[in-house]
């Protein structure tokens, strides 16, 4: 591709309509719908597909990035990037408030969900970048504060049979007041290497 392309907020379609959306200059402020989440079965025994995700086509051998700031957190409030190939093949990655602290991590669902996370309290209320890079049979997820080296959050097998869509998302299983401000949404070259 050899180029970076910024996506307009109108380029995507919502999987589920958020409670609120407003645009100010280049920023999109999104209020998550109360009861929104994405999970399939593992450990909890339930399936949720009520996330508020703004998705546009995502092609192999490219990467997608979102930058956002999120300030208010209650249990399982979350924001980041969402990739969807099918109802039982999707990935979400970014930040999530869990058990009293901010976590950075990813959920990979194929067809059941798993979850990996680690504490990142230093990211609370700060502009955060999440990057998903799709090459060959793998999806590489990185995140961090813009201008600093990104941390590897996950490498996951990813070989969908059909088209994939991806973009920014929020979810809030318990709160009606969780908001994230998305500053940018970009498609760029896939990572040249894992390390």
PyMOL commands that set and color helices and strands:
alter all, ss='L'
color gray80, all
select helices_A, chain A and resi 9-11+121-123
alter helices_A, ss='H'
color red, helices_A
select strands_A, chain A and resi 5-6+13-14+20-24+27-31+38-40+47-49+52-58+62-70+78-86+89-98+101-110+113-119+128-135+138-144+151-157+164-171+179-189
alter strands_A, ss='S'
color yellow, strands_A
deselect
rebuild
show_as cartoon
